[in-house]
Amino acid sequence: MSFTRLQKIALAVAGATSLGIGATIMGAPHVFYASYGIAIGTDPSLLSEVRALGAGLTGFGTVMLAGIIWSPLRQTAFVAALTVFLAFPAGRVVSLFADGVPSTGILSALGLELAIAALCLFAFRRRTTAPARMAVS
């Protein structure tokens, strides 16, 4: 499976975002969540859950980025990108209805996640027509 330039860009954006956010959550969860106005406290169980989420995002991001250069991971990288950037917005929408409107930072994150999901869906859409070929005379 070969990727187009747009597909590689989509995976690069998704992968760098996932890797960067995941690594920040793992390494500095208090700082990350404080940027959203969330105080996560010092409960070791909560911090374990939060850092585990960060590790998951870091892992998915690594797979997305690796898929750009290592062809056996390309399909997996695409699935990872869609999993992350469709699941997070879905969870946020459920929370909007169940819990109410979150901070503007969280709403901004929702917008970014939807934009990355749209980029990935557009980049990896199925082509319904075969590309035109030039006739050689």
Secondary structure as the mmCIF struct_conf table of DSSP 4:
data_model
#
loop_
_struct_conf.conf_type_id
_struct_conf.id
_struct_conf.beg_label_comp_id
_struct_conf.beg_label_asym_id
_struct_conf.beg_label_seq_id
_struct_conf.end_label_comp_id
_struct_conf.end_label_asym_id
_struct_conf.end_label_seq_id
HELX_RH_AL_P HELX_RH_AL_P1 ARG A 5 GLY A 27
HELX_RH_AL_P HELX_RH_AL_P2 PRO A 29 ALA A 34
TURN_TY1_P TURN_TY1_P1 SER A 35 GLY A 37
BEND BEND1 THR A 42 THR A 42
HELX_RH_AL_P HELX_RH_AL_P3 PRO A 44 ILE A 69
HELX_RH_3T_P HELX_RH_3T_P1 SER A 71 LEU A 73
HELX_RH_AL_P HELX_RH_AL_P4 ARG A 74 ASP A 99
HELX_RH_AL_P HELX_RH_AL_P5 THR A 104 ALA A 123
TURN_TY1_P TURN_TY1_P2 PHE A 124 PHE A 124
HELX_LH_PP_P HELX_LH_PP_P1 ARG A 125 ARG A 127
BEND BEND2 THR A 128 THR A 129
HELX_LH_PP_P HELX_LH_PP_P2 ALA A 130 ALA A 132
#
